[in-house]
């Protein structure tokens, strides 16, 4: 993950949508985070980050909530980098 280039918010969201995920699914995964402060931080990251680093813990957490393996996330990441 460390060697993968960051994605813009646009690339990340288009990558999710083109792989059959609704953005509402990501928002539901964030809303399900138990700790109020962790949930607020995750919500701010999702809504306001201009780019996303592959190794960010939020991506692993949301990916797991969407039922994605690390390999699937890596493939989607590589594809999204070309969007």
ZIBELUR-V922328 format. One line per field, one symbol per residue. phi: phi as a letter, one per 30 degrees, with the letter a starting at -180 (. if undefined). A space follows every 10 residues. Layout:
phi=???
This chain:
phi=.dddddcded ddddddddci cddddddddd dddddedddd ddddeddcdd bbdeddeddd ddedddicde dddddddddd dcd
